[in-house]
Amino acid sequence: MPYENIKFIILLYHKIGIPPEGAKFPGLFVKEEEFDRQIKYLKRKGYVFLTLSELKEVYDAHYNYSHNYNSDSKAELRNCLVSGFGRVNGPAFKKKRYAAITFDDGSRSVYSKGLKIMKENGIKATIFMVSGLTGGFNDWDIKNGEGGDEMLSLDELKEMMENGMEIGAHTITHPHLTQIPFDAAFNEINGSKKALEEMLGCRINFFAYPYGDYDEKIKSCVEKAGFTGACITETGVVKKGSDFFTLKRVAIRHNTDFFKFKRKIFKVKHFY
Ligand SMILES: [Zn+2]
């Protein structure tokens, strides 16, 4: 079989920049130059960067339809890969290395500092937005004692989309979904999808569980709300047989220096 055992690496980021003095969660920041260096490294290694909806299409083309793989589906797969920024020629396609960058929360730094770097590198990402805080502040973190951090505005979200980025949902207010009443949890999940679809005029396909907090009931809520898949915070890759409603990722943090970054990629690629 031509397309067996392909692993997709989903990277998890939060904010781009240097943590301010006294930050309670400095780990959530990744410096601009580190982010740039990490992308360039993966590009050198032949990774093709996908949004999560593209990842699903490529995954299906590889695994779910491989039995009737033919020149038509090959063309389809290529079309999906060359959409937007994509530029897939022989080597990357043949190496079958895929990465998806995700940003949880919707910090404005992803726009003010990250977009330029991603544009320069010709890559795209998926941003999980806390819908109820669009244009506001990181209220859930502020409650936990963190300083104020601006969130993406509607115009910025739209500009990100124009640059090939995908927007996903990350609830309305960023609660621990297993710790609130079931109805409230369903509303946080379904409501954030509906709100973003209304605001952005497109289908919202992916979800990320705040704090990576979920159980079977929460997972079924996400499926019922009509999402295509959902990300957790547990370490791993997406591979044959992966559950799309508990997609594992590789978290990149402030203390992930270049050596650690390369080691993390190597480890998940070979041991997960
Ligand atoms: Zn979050």
Boltz pocket constraint, residues with backbone or C-beta under 6 A from the ligand:
constraints:
  - pocket:
      binder: B
      contacts: [[A, 104], [A, 105], [A, 170], [A, 174], [A, 209], [A, 210], [A, 211]]
      max_distance: 6.0
